[in-house]
Amino acid sequence: MHTAFEFIMGAYLSLLTGVAGLAGWLTILGDDPAHRYSLAAVIISSLLLGCGCCIWAVVTRLHYRSYRLAMRAALGRAQADIRFREAMISACPEAIAVLSTDMNAPLSYRGGAGLLQASLNGPDAAALAVKLEDLLATGTGFIATVRTANYPQVDVRGCAVGSRAAVFFHIDKTGAEPEADFAAVLDALPLPVWVRNKHLVLTWANRTFLAATGTATLRDALLKDASLDRSERDLARAAGEGHDTTAAKRYAVFNGERHSLALDLKRLPDHSIAGFALDTTAQARAESRLQLSIDAFGAVLNTLDTAVAIFGTDTGLVAYNNAFVRMWTLPEPWLKAHPTMSDVLDRLREMRRVPEQRNFAAWKKEFLQQFHDANEHAVETWHLPTGISIDVRSAPYLPGGTVYLFRDISERIRVASAHQLLLHTQRALLDTMDNALALFGPDGRLRLHNNAFASLWEISENELAGQPHLTKIAALCAGRTGRDGIWSMIASGVNSSQPERLGEWGDLERADGKALSASLKRLPDSATLVTFTDNTDLARFSEMTAKPKLVTAA
């Protein structure tokens, strides 16, 4: 009001000043009586117009002033309402996230945006996303329970608010279990657990400790300052002097039995020492049995003539026998350093104890592939530059790795070669004979024959390959020359305990008309040598000479 009054007084003084100036000017013009009434009318009209303008300006000013005051009051009330709403939302126990159509969270209260993101990253994300899409699209509210990485159960409630969606998250913490009684938990452990103060005096122990030390109550144990082992206090002192954790293995007798214990002692923040003992008796016994088995296994390996080497999963040498050392003449100190299979191959190559290879690196890489592929195992023969032949085989090692077996087969190959040479020599000798010869083993299979045998019975070499049985040969002969009783007699002789009794048979006639004779001979290895003689030409000649001569009349 003070400002409006000053404005009106200023306007009024300005109006008086203007009227005074106008009056002076009109005085000059008012000397003419004819114009006095006109001047008076103009002056009065001007005064009325000026007063009206002043009144309009004052009213307009007051109206604008009251409008501004009303707007300020409305703004203050709106801000107060917003602050009240924010306070009410903050006081709400639920977290809130307000979503727009793009499923962002522009508004978040009490960590609502974080809970929304955690829920959408949890195992129930797919179901929650479908419900949120329905809420944004159709305004359909929902109530669901989801799981997150930090909370096993979160209650989610969604409802539509205008064009947006509000999602409320509630985490029920009232059902949390009370803090556990750690003393009861330690009492339930099957391990001896105890605590000593900084002066190494026993202050607490669980029931297993009491049972192991033979004390009935904790009070008795505290009074006698019980311990599992005499050196346990020394370990506690070491732990208290700077070693945060001290571990050792000790043996103690309780309940009338000797036990192996693994003691662990740790210094606590209040400088007391907490300790627990793990009964490793069963483990120690198992380790002893395992070591005994390993020693026995090693002793058995050393009795084998086959060289054996075991390589672990890292291709390092785990174990080997004496035959392996003798075969490859590798120094034992070097072998005890657990070289890898690659190192062994390189060392053998330097000694020229592996097959000569054009690309040794590629060959070694292919050979070592079996360590990476469970289906790849070596079954091959190494012909060494020294003239030795080695049979190499590998098999998977159950604890992990590969077992290699090396056998010197040089003598076997030499004997096999000599045997083959002998067979070829015998075959060459037999082929020089005119009689058909066939050697049958005790099992009735054809071991050896000459070309005259194949020609006589019209059987090809391919059909006689692979040591066919006597019955197969009989079937082939019956198909080529016809059925007769010759091979039945041969079979009886081969299976007879004394084929010599059959001796040399007389004349035999084959189904196709050929005249044959056969003889059987048992050899020292129980094989039977059958000899066929073709007497067809001799029989025909005998028939021709036996016919009487015809005498013609003169």
Backbone torsions as a table, in degrees:
resi	resn	phi	psi	omega
1	MET	NA	-37.6	179.5
2	HIS	-61.8	-40.5	179.0
3	THR	-66.4	-41.3	178.6
4	ALA	-64.5	-39.7	-179.7
5	PHE	-64.4	-42.4	178.3
6	GLU	-62.7	-38.8	179.2
7	PHE	-63.9	-41.4	-179.1
8	ILE	-67.1	-43.5	179.8
9	MET	-63.8	-38.1	177.9
10	GLY	-64.0	-43.8	179.9
11	ALA	-65.1	-38.3	-178.7
12	TYR	-67.7	-43.7	178.5
13	LEU	-62.5	-40.6	177.3
14	SER	-62.5	-38.4	179.2
15	LEU	-65.8	-41.4	178.4
16	LEU	-63.2	-40.0	178.7
17	THR	-63.1	-42.1	179.4
18	GLY	-67.7	-38.5	179.4
19	VAL	-67.0	-39.4	179.5
20	ALA	-63.3	-41.4	178.4
21	GLY	-65.5	-41.4	179.7
22	LEU	-65.9	-36.1	179.2
23	ALA	-64.9	-38.4	178.6
24	GLY	-64.1	-41.0	-179.3
25	TRP	-68.5	-38.4	179.9
26	LEU	-70.3	-28.9	178.5
27	THR	-61.7	-38.1	179.0
28	ILE	-65.3	-40.2	-178.9
29	LEU	-81.2	-16.8	-174.6
30	GLY	-80.6	4.0	176.9
31	ASP	-68.9	-18.8	178.5
32	ASP	-90.5	117.2	-177.5
33	PRO	-62.9	-23.7	-176.0
34	ALA	-71.1	-24.1	-176.9
35	HIS	-101.1	5.9	-175.2
36	ARG	-66.6	-43.4	-178.2
37	TYR	-68.2	-37.2	178.5
38	SER	-65.8	-40.8	179.5
39	LEU	-65.8	-39.9	178.9
40	ALA	-61.9	-39.7	179.7
41	ALA	-65.8	-41.3	179.7
42	VAL	-64.2	-40.9	-178.0
43	ILE	-65.9	-44.9	-178.5
44	ILE	-64.4	-41.9	179.5
45	SER	-62.9	-41.3	179.8
46	SER	-63.9	-41.1	179.5
47	LEU	-64.0	-43.5	179.6
48	LEU	-64.5	-42.0	178.7
49	LEU	-62.7	-41.4	179.0
50	GLY	-64.4	-43.5	178.8
51	CYS	-62.1	-40.4	179.7
52	GLY	-63.9	-42.6	179.0
53	CYS	-63.6	-40.2	179.1
54	CYS	-62.5	-43.7	-179.9
55	ILE	-63.8	-41.6	179.4
56	TRP	-63.4	-42.8	179.0
57	ALA	-62.2	-41.3	-179.8
58	VAL	-64.7	-43.9	-179.3
59	VAL	-63.9	-44.4	179.8
60	THR	-61.7	-41.0	179.6
61	ARG	-64.4	-42.6	-179.9
62	LEU	-66.6	-39.0	179.2
63	HIS	-64.8	-43.0	178.6
64	TYR	-64.0	-39.2	179.2
65	ARG	-62.8	-45.0	-179.5
66	SER	-66.8	-33.3	178.1
67	TYR	-65.7	-42.0	178.3
68	ARG	-64.2	-41.5	178.6
69	LEU	-63.2	-39.0	179.5
70	ALA	-67.0	-39.8	178.4
71	MET	-64.8	-41.2	178.2
72	ARG	-63.3	-39.9	179.1
73	ALA	-65.6	-41.5	178.7
74	ALA	-64.5	-41.3	178.0
75	LEU	-62.7	-40.7	178.2
76	GLY	-63.8	-42.4	177.8
77	ARG	-64.3	-39.5	179.2
78	ALA	-64.2	-43.0	178.7
79	GLN	-64.4	-38.6	177.7
80	ALA	-64.2	-40.8	177.9
81	ASP	-63.8	-40.6	179.2
82	ILE	-63.7	-44.5	179.3
83	ARG	-64.2	-37.1	177.9
84	PHE	-65.8	-40.6	178.8
85	ARG	-65.3	-42.9	177.2
86	GLU	-61.0	-41.0	179.1
87	ALA	-66.0	-39.9	179.0
88	MET	-65.8	-42.1	179.4
89	ILE	-65.4	-41.0	179.6
90	SER	-65.9	-32.5	178.9
91	ALA	-77.5	-12.3	-179.9
92	CYS	-70.8	136.8	-178.5
93	PRO	-72.3	-9.9	-177.4
94	GLU	-96.3	146.5	171.5
95	ALA	-84.8	142.3	-173.0
96	ILE	-127.3	138.8	172.3
97	ALA	-132.7	126.6	180.0
98	VAL	-102.7	120.9	-174.4
99	LEU	-103.8	150.2	169.6
100	SER	-103.9	-175.9	-174.5
101	THR	-65.4	-21.5	179.1
102	ASP	-91.0	12.9	175.0
103	MET	62.3	24.9	171.0
104	ASN	-85.8	173.8	179.8
105	ALA	-122.8	80.4	-178.6
106	PRO	-69.7	-27.2	179.1
107	LEU	-120.1	132.4	-177.7
108	SER	-144.0	135.0	-180.0
109	TYR	-130.0	135.8	176.6
110	ARG	56.3	39.6	177.1
111	GLY	75.0	27.7	-178.8
112	GLY	-64.1	-39.2	-179.0
113	ALA	-64.2	-40.6	178.8
114	GLY	-65.1	-41.6	178.0
115	LEU	-65.8	-36.7	178.0
116	LEU	-62.8	-45.2	-179.8
117	GLN	-65.3	-40.0	178.5
118	ALA	-64.9	-37.7	179.2
119	SER	-67.7	-37.8	179.6
120	LEU	-75.3	-12.3	175.4
121	ASN	-99.5	-4.7	-176.5
122	GLY	-84.8	-177.4	-177.9
123	PRO	-69.1	-18.6	179.8
124	ASP	-102.0	23.8	-174.1
125	ALA	-63.7	-41.1	-175.6
126	ALA	-62.2	-47.4	-179.2
127	ALA	-65.0	-40.0	-179.7
128	LEU	-66.6	-39.0	-179.9
129	ALA	-63.3	-39.3	178.2
130	VAL	-63.5	-42.3	179.7
131	LYS	-66.0	-39.0	178.8
132	LEU	-66.3	-38.4	178.0
133	GLU	-64.6	-41.5	177.0
134	ASP	-64.4	-38.0	179.0
135	LEU	-63.7	-43.9	-179.1
136	LEU	-73.1	-33.4	-175.9
137	ALA	-81.2	-44.3	-173.5
138	THR	-120.4	-4.2	-178.9
139	GLY	75.8	19.3	-179.3
140	THR	-79.0	118.3	179.1
141	GLY	-74.4	164.7	-179.7
142	PHE	-155.4	161.7	173.2
143	ILE	-134.8	126.7	-176.3
144	ALA	-145.3	164.3	175.4
145	THR	-124.2	125.3	-176.9
146	VAL	-125.2	168.3	177.7
147	ARG	-118.1	143.8	176.5
148	THR	-125.9	177.5	-179.2
149	ALA	-67.3	-29.6	-176.3
150	ASN	-101.1	-22.1	-176.0
151	TYR	-129.2	128.4	-180.0
152	PRO	-74.1	-17.8	-177.9
153	GLN	-149.0	119.6	177.7
154	VAL	-129.0	123.8	177.8
155	ASP	-86.2	126.7	-176.7
156	VAL	-119.2	131.2	178.1
157	ARG	-130.8	127.6	-179.5
158	GLY	-120.2	140.5	177.3
159	CYS	-148.3	156.3	-178.3
160	ALA	-84.6	137.2	176.4
161	VAL	-131.3	96.1	-176.6
162	GLY	64.1	-128.3	179.0
163	SER	-89.9	3.6	-179.5
164	ARG	-117.0	178.3	-179.1
165	ALA	-129.0	135.7	177.9
166	ALA	-107.3	130.9	-179.4
167	VAL	-120.0	124.6	-177.5
168	PHE	-107.7	133.7	179.8
169	PHE	-117.9	130.7	-180.0
170	HIS	-129.1	125.6	177.5
171	ILE	-110.5	116.2	-177.3
172	ASP	-85.8	107.1	179.0
173	LYS	-103.4	-0.1	-178.5
174	THR	-73.1	-23.0	-177.5
175	GLY	-88.3	7.0	-179.5
176	ALA	-63.4	143.7	-178.1
177	GLU	-71.6	147.4	178.8
178	PRO	-66.3	161.3	-179.2
179	GLU	-59.3	134.3	-175.1
180	ALA	-69.9	151.3	175.0
181	ASP	-85.6	98.2	-173.4
182	PHE	-67.3	-29.7	177.0
183	ALA	-63.3	-41.3	177.9
184	ALA	-67.0	-37.0	178.0
185	VAL	-63.2	-45.7	179.5
186	LEU	-65.8	-33.6	176.9
187	ASP	-65.4	-30.1	-178.1
188	ALA	-79.7	-13.5	-179.0
189	LEU	-70.6	143.3	176.3
190	PRO	-81.1	9.1	-179.0
191	LEU	-106.1	140.4	172.7
192	PRO	-66.8	125.6	179.0
193	VAL	-129.6	136.2	-179.1
194	TRP	-149.8	164.2	-179.8
195	VAL	-133.8	133.8	173.7
196	ARG	-119.7	145.4	178.8
197	ASN	-78.3	-176.8	-176.1
198	LYS	-65.8	-16.6	176.0
199	HIS	-92.8	9.9	177.6
200	LEU	67.3	24.9	177.0
201	VAL	-95.4	135.6	-179.1
202	LEU	-65.3	127.9	179.8
203	THR	-117.3	-21.3	179.1
204	TRP	-161.0	150.3	176.9
205	ALA	-155.5	153.1	179.3
206	ASN	-91.6	178.7	-173.5
207	ARG	-65.9	-36.2	-179.9
208	THR	-64.6	-37.3	176.1
209	PHE	-63.6	-43.2	179.8
210	LEU	-62.0	-42.6	179.6
211	ALA	-65.8	-37.9	-178.7
212	ALA	-69.6	-32.6	-179.1
213	THR	-92.4	-2.5	177.2
214	GLY	74.4	27.5	177.5
215	THR	-107.0	143.3	-174.7
216	ALA	-80.3	-41.8	-175.6
217	THR	-129.5	165.0	177.5
218	LEU	-64.0	-35.6	-179.8
219	ARG	-61.8	-43.9	178.5
220	ASP	-62.1	-40.3	179.6
221	ALA	-64.9	-38.8	179.0
222	LEU	-68.0	-38.3	-177.7
223	LEU	-66.1	-39.3	-178.4
224	LYS	-96.1	1.2	179.2
225	ASP	50.6	59.6	-174.4
226	ALA	-65.6	154.5	177.1
227	SER	-150.6	153.8	179.6
228	LEU	-75.3	-32.0	-176.1
229	ASP	-149.3	152.1	-177.8
230	ARG	-62.1	-36.7	-177.3
231	SER	-82.3	0.1	-178.0
232	GLU	-64.7	-36.6	178.0
233	ARG	-66.5	-35.8	177.1
234	ASP	-64.0	-39.7	176.7
235	LEU	-65.7	-39.3	178.1
236	ALA	-64.7	-38.2	178.2
237	ARG	-64.7	-40.8	178.2
238	ALA	-63.5	-39.2	178.2
239	ALA	-66.9	-36.1	-179.3
240	GLY	-76.6	-18.7	-176.8
241	GLU	-89.6	5.7	175.5
242	GLY	140.9	-21.4	177.5
243	HIS	-84.7	107.5	-176.6
244	ASP	-57.1	-37.8	-178.9
245	THR	-132.8	133.6	178.1
246	THR	-128.1	129.6	-179.6
247	ALA	-126.6	144.5	-180.0
248	ALA	-160.7	160.0	175.7
249	LYS	-108.5	132.4	-179.4
250	ARG	-137.3	162.3	175.8
251	TYR	-116.8	136.6	-179.5
252	ALA	-140.6	152.5	178.6
253	VAL	-111.4	118.1	172.0
254	PHE	-147.8	151.2	-171.9
255	ASN	58.9	27.8	176.4
256	GLY	77.0	9.7	-179.1
257	GLU	-129.6	150.7	178.4
258	ARG	-88.4	127.5	-176.2
259	HIS	-121.5	146.4	172.4
260	SER	-96.7	125.7	-175.5
261	LEU	-121.1	141.5	171.3
262	ALA	-106.6	107.6	-176.2
263	LEU	-93.3	135.5	175.2
264	ASP	-130.8	125.9	179.8
265	LEU	-126.7	138.1	-176.4
266	LYS	-135.0	138.2	178.2
267	ARG	-81.1	130.7	-179.5
268	LEU	-91.5	166.5	-178.8
269	PRO	-57.9	-30.6	-179.8
270	ASP	-88.2	17.2	176.8
271	HIS	71.1	7.5	171.7
272	SER	-81.4	165.3	-174.7
273	ILE	-117.4	121.8	176.2
274	ALA	-102.9	135.8	-179.5
275	GLY	-135.9	153.4	172.2
276	PHE	-145.9	154.5	-176.7
277	ALA	-124.4	132.4	178.0
278	LEU	-106.0	124.4	-179.6
279	ASP	-76.6	107.7	-177.9
280	THR	-106.1	24.9	-178.3
281	THR	-60.9	-48.7	-179.6
282	ALA	-63.1	-39.0	179.1
283	GLN	-65.9	-41.7	178.9
284	ALA	-63.1	-41.4	177.8
285	ARG	-64.7	-41.1	178.8
286	ALA	-63.8	-39.9	178.3
287	GLU	-64.3	-38.5	178.4
288	SER	-64.3	-45.0	178.1
289	ARG	-63.7	-39.2	179.0
290	LEU	-64.2	-43.7	178.9
291	GLN	-63.6	-38.8	176.7
292	LEU	-62.9	-41.2	178.2
293	SER	-64.5	-39.9	179.6
294	ILE	-64.6	-43.0	179.1
295	ASP	-64.0	-42.0	178.7
296	ALA	-65.3	-40.1	178.4
297	PHE	-62.5	-41.6	178.0
298	GLY	-64.9	-38.3	178.1
299	ALA	-64.3	-39.7	178.4
300	VAL	-65.6	-41.7	179.3
301	LEU	-61.1	-37.9	-177.7
302	ASN	-70.7	-15.8	176.3
303	THR	-84.7	-10.5	-177.4
304	LEU	-83.0	145.5	173.1
305	ASP	-82.0	-19.4	178.1
306	THR	-77.9	131.1	178.0
307	ALA	-74.7	128.6	-177.3
308	VAL	-124.2	133.8	175.1
309	ALA	-138.6	133.0	-179.1
310	ILE	-112.9	126.4	178.3
311	PHE	-115.4	137.5	-178.0
312	GLY	-79.4	-173.7	-178.8
313	THR	-64.8	-26.1	177.7
314	ASP	-88.3	13.6	-178.9
315	THR	65.9	10.7	177.2
316	GLY	-82.3	147.8	-179.3
317	LEU	-69.7	124.8	-178.2
318	VAL	-100.4	-45.9	-177.9
319	ALA	-153.0	158.8	178.2
320	TYR	-157.9	165.4	178.7
321	ASN	-114.4	176.0	-177.2
322	ASN	-64.9	-33.9	179.6
323	ALA	-62.3	-32.6	178.0
324	PHE	-65.5	-41.5	179.5
325	VAL	-66.7	-43.0	-178.9
326	ARG	-65.8	-39.5	-176.0
327	MET	-67.5	-44.3	-172.7
328	TRP	-101.5	-5.4	178.7
329	THR	49.7	46.6	177.2
330	LEU	-94.3	142.2	-179.2
331	PRO	-67.5	132.9	-177.2
332	GLU	-65.3	-38.1	176.4
333	PRO	-57.3	-36.1	178.6
334	TRP	-70.4	-38.9	179.0
335	LEU	-67.5	-35.1	179.9
336	LYS	-70.0	-12.4	175.4
337	ALA	-82.1	4.9	176.9
338	HIS	57.8	60.0	176.4
339	PRO	-68.0	158.6	177.7
340	THR	-81.2	166.5	178.2
341	MET	-61.8	-35.3	177.8
342	SER	-63.2	-41.5	177.9
343	ASP	-64.3	-39.9	180.0
344	VAL	-63.3	-43.9	179.6
345	LEU	-63.6	-40.5	178.2
346	ASP	-63.5	-41.4	179.7
347	ARG	-65.6	-42.3	178.5
348	LEU	-65.7	-33.9	178.3
349	ARG	-65.5	-39.3	177.4
350	GLU	-62.0	-31.2	-179.6
351	MET	-90.8	3.2	-177.5
352	ARG	56.5	46.9	179.9
353	ARG	-114.3	16.2	173.3
354	VAL	-126.9	158.6	-179.8
355	PRO	-59.6	143.4	176.7
356	GLU	-65.4	131.1	-177.9
357	GLN	-127.6	142.1	176.2
358	ARG	-69.8	-39.4	178.0
359	ASN	-126.3	89.8	-175.4
360	PHE	-64.8	-37.0	-178.2
361	ALA	-63.4	-43.0	179.7
362	ALA	-67.5	-40.2	178.8
363	TRP	-63.5	-42.5	-179.7
364	LYS	-66.5	-39.5	179.1
365	LYS	-62.6	-42.3	178.8
366	GLU	-66.9	-37.3	-179.9
367	PHE	-67.6	-37.2	-178.7
368	LEU	-80.4	-5.0	-178.7
369	GLN	-63.2	-23.7	-177.9
370	GLN	-66.7	-19.6	175.9
371	PHE	-70.9	-22.7	-177.7
372	HIS	-103.7	-21.6	-179.1
373	ASP	-117.1	116.0	-176.4
374	ALA	-65.5	-21.1	-178.1
375	ASN	-89.9	-5.1	-179.0
376	GLU	-97.5	118.7	177.5
377	HIS	-139.7	142.0	-174.9
378	ALA	-77.5	129.1	170.0
379	VAL	-141.4	90.0	-173.8
380	GLU	-152.0	171.2	179.8
381	THR	-120.8	129.0	177.6
382	TRP	-99.9	121.3	173.1
383	HIS	-100.9	104.5	-172.1
384	LEU	-81.3	155.7	177.8
385	PRO	-61.2	-21.7	179.3
386	THR	-77.8	-2.2	-180.0
387	GLY	93.8	1.8	-179.3
388	ILE	-93.2	142.3	176.4
389	SER	-112.7	128.8	-176.4
390	ILE	-119.5	128.3	173.1
391	ASP	-88.5	121.1	-175.2
392	VAL	-113.4	124.8	177.1
393	ARG	-136.4	149.8	178.7
394	SER	-134.5	155.3	179.4
395	ALA	-147.9	153.2	179.9
396	PRO	-67.0	143.2	177.1
397	TYR	-99.5	122.1	-171.1
398	LEU	-55.7	-44.8	178.1
399	PRO	-67.2	-10.2	179.6
400	GLY	122.1	124.7	-179.4
401	GLY	123.8	-156.7	-174.7
402	THR	-140.7	140.7	175.2
403	VAL	-103.9	129.2	178.5
404	TYR	-110.5	136.3	176.6
405	LEU	-118.2	124.9	-179.7
406	PHE	-119.9	124.1	179.0
407	ARG	-126.4	133.1	176.7
408	ASP	-80.1	108.7	-177.8
409	ILE	-107.9	21.0	-179.0
410	SER	-61.3	-45.2	-179.0
411	GLU	-66.1	-39.0	179.1
412	ARG	-63.8	-41.3	178.8
413	ILE	-66.1	-38.0	179.4
414	ARG	-65.5	-43.0	178.6
415	VAL	-64.6	-41.5	179.6
416	ALA	-63.8	-39.8	178.7
417	SER	-65.1	-41.9	178.9
418	ALA	-64.4	-38.3	178.4
419	HIS	-64.5	-43.5	178.3
420	GLN	-63.8	-39.9	178.0
421	LEU	-62.8	-40.5	178.6
422	LEU	-63.9	-41.5	178.8
423	LEU	-62.7	-44.2	179.3
424	HIS	-63.6	-38.5	179.3
425	THR	-65.3	-45.1	178.4
426	GLN	-61.9	-41.1	-179.7
427	ARG	-64.5	-39.2	178.9
428	ALA	-65.4	-39.1	177.7
429	LEU	-66.3	-42.5	-179.5
430	LEU	-64.0	-35.7	-178.7
431	ASP	-66.9	-18.2	179.2
432	THR	-80.9	-9.9	-177.7
433	MET	-91.3	146.9	-179.5
434	ASP	-80.2	-30.8	179.8
435	ASN	-72.2	149.5	177.3
436	ALA	-84.1	122.9	-177.0
437	LEU	-118.2	140.1	176.5
438	ALA	-143.3	131.3	-179.9
439	LEU	-109.3	119.1	-179.5
440	PHE	-110.4	134.8	177.8
441	GLY	-77.5	174.1	178.9
442	PRO	-60.8	-23.7	179.3
443	ASP	-85.6	2.7	177.6
444	GLY	84.7	7.5	-179.9
445	ARG	-93.3	146.6	-179.0
446	LEU	-74.8	118.8	179.0
447	ARG	-94.7	-38.0	-173.6
448	LEU	-152.4	149.3	177.5
449	HIS	-158.6	166.8	176.3
450	ASN	-114.9	175.9	-176.8
451	ASN	-66.6	-30.3	-179.4
452	ALA	-65.0	-33.4	177.9
453	PHE	-66.1	-45.4	179.7
454	ALA	-65.0	-37.1	-179.8
455	SER	-70.9	-40.2	-177.9
456	LEU	-63.3	-41.3	-175.7
457	TRP	-100.0	8.2	173.6
458	GLU	56.1	46.4	179.0
459	ILE	-117.8	135.1	-179.1
460	SER	-78.0	161.4	179.6
461	GLU	-66.5	-32.4	178.6
462	ASN	-65.2	-36.6	179.7
463	GLU	-72.3	-26.4	179.3
464	LEU	-90.4	-4.3	-179.9
465	ALA	-74.5	153.8	177.0
466	GLY	82.3	16.2	178.2
467	GLN	54.5	66.2	179.0
468	PRO	-67.2	156.8	-179.5
469	HIS	-78.5	157.7	-178.2
470	LEU	-58.7	-37.0	-179.8
471	THR	-65.1	-35.1	177.9
472	LYS	-67.7	-41.1	178.6
473	ILE	-63.8	-41.1	178.6
474	ALA	-61.0	-40.5	179.7
475	ALA	-65.7	-39.9	178.3
476	LEU	-64.3	-42.5	-179.5
477	CYS	-66.0	-39.8	178.9
478	ALA	-62.8	-33.3	179.2
479	GLY	-74.5	-24.0	-176.9
480	ARG	-96.1	-42.8	-172.5
481	THR	-112.7	-7.2	-178.5
482	GLY	103.0	163.2	-177.9
483	ARG	-85.3	134.6	174.7
484	ASP	-150.9	-175.4	-176.6
485	GLY	-98.8	10.7	-175.0
486	ILE	-64.6	-48.7	-174.7
487	TRP	-73.4	-21.5	173.0
488	SER	-66.7	-41.5	177.2
489	MET	-67.1	-38.5	178.0
490	ILE	-61.6	-45.2	-179.3
491	ALA	-61.8	-39.9	178.3
492	SER	-63.6	-38.5	-179.7
493	GLY	-69.5	-40.6	-179.9
494	VAL	-65.2	-38.4	-177.6
495	ASN	-85.9	-7.3	-177.6
496	SER	-74.9	147.2	177.7
497	SER	-74.8	-23.9	179.3
498	GLN	-134.4	77.4	-178.0
499	PRO	-66.8	-19.9	-178.7
500	GLU	-62.8	-23.9	-179.9
501	ARG	-63.7	-27.7	178.4
502	LEU	-71.0	-30.4	177.3
503	GLY	60.7	-150.9	178.6
504	GLU	-96.1	120.3	-177.5
505	TRP	-72.5	163.4	176.7
506	GLY	-81.1	-152.8	-177.8
507	ASP	-70.2	136.3	176.6
508	LEU	-123.2	140.5	178.6
509	GLU	-113.8	123.0	-179.6
510	ARG	-79.8	161.9	-175.5
511	ALA	-60.3	-28.0	-179.7
512	ASP	-89.1	5.0	176.0
513	GLY	100.3	-6.4	180.0
514	LYS	-70.8	142.1	176.8
515	ALA	-96.3	122.3	-176.5
516	LEU	-127.8	160.2	167.8
517	SER	-134.6	145.6	-176.1
518	ALA	-132.9	147.2	175.4
519	SER	-137.7	146.8	-178.4
520	LEU	-120.5	141.0	179.9
521	LYS	-138.5	125.4	178.0
522	ARG	-85.6	126.8	-179.1
523	LEU	-91.9	165.1	-177.7
524	PRO	-59.5	-29.3	-179.9
525	ASP	-86.9	16.7	178.7
526	SER	74.1	5.1	174.0
527	ALA	-78.0	160.6	-177.5
528	THR	-122.0	125.0	178.9
529	LEU	-97.6	121.6	-179.7
530	VAL	-109.0	127.3	179.8
531	THR	-116.8	126.3	177.2
532	PHE	-109.9	134.5	176.5
533	THR	-119.4	130.3	179.7
534	ASP	-89.0	107.2	-179.4
535	ASN	-102.6	20.0	-174.6
536	THR	-63.6	-48.4	-178.7
537	ASP	-64.6	-39.4	179.2
538	LEU	-65.0	-39.6	178.8
539	ALA	-65.2	-41.6	179.6
540	ARG	-65.0	-40.3	179.6
541	PHE	-65.3	-39.3	178.9
542	SER	-63.7	-39.9	178.8
543	GLU	-63.9	-39.1	-178.2
544	MET	-67.8	-39.1	-178.5
545	THR	-77.1	-22.3	-178.0
546	ALA	-82.2	-13.6	-178.6
547	LYS	-73.7	137.7	178.6
548	PRO	-70.7	146.0	179.9
549	LYS	-78.2	141.0	179.7
550	LEU	-85.5	131.7	178.8
551	VAL	-105.2	126.4	-178.0
552	THR	-98.3	144.1	179.5
553	ALA	-72.1	148.0	-179.8
554	ALA	-74.7	NA	NA
